[in-house]
Amino acid sequence: MQNFPQPVKLGDSATRWRLSEVMAYEAARTGAAPPKIDPAYEQYLSVRVVAERMGVACSTVWRWASESREQREAA
């Protein structure tokens, strides 16, 4: 299974997730092929938006990102 996408630090107080990576993760969870997004239309989603897409709390998104990072570092 694909690891949860890592956030991108855009500034001192702005951390976001790439829409293309979130969509690829969602597709991997269902076994579907990831959709293609033209790089010109890439969007950056806030933790609140990612949480709403996944139907979870913001703290869950942060936990998933942390666990995914730890798994990558351990490999």
VENPEDA-V370555 format. One line per field, one symbol per residue. psi: psi as a letter, one per 20 degrees, with the letter a starting at -180 (. if undefined). burial: b if it has 24 or more other C-alpha atoms within 12 Angstrom, else e. A space follows every 50 residues. Layout:
psi = ???
burial = ???
This chain:
psi = qqqpqqrpoiahkoprqpghhghgggghhijrppqppphijpqpqrhggg gghikrqhhgghgggggggggghh.
burial = eeebbbbeeeeeeeebbbbbbbbbbbeeeeeeeeeeeeeeeeebbbbeeb eeeeeeeeeebbebbeeeeeeeeee
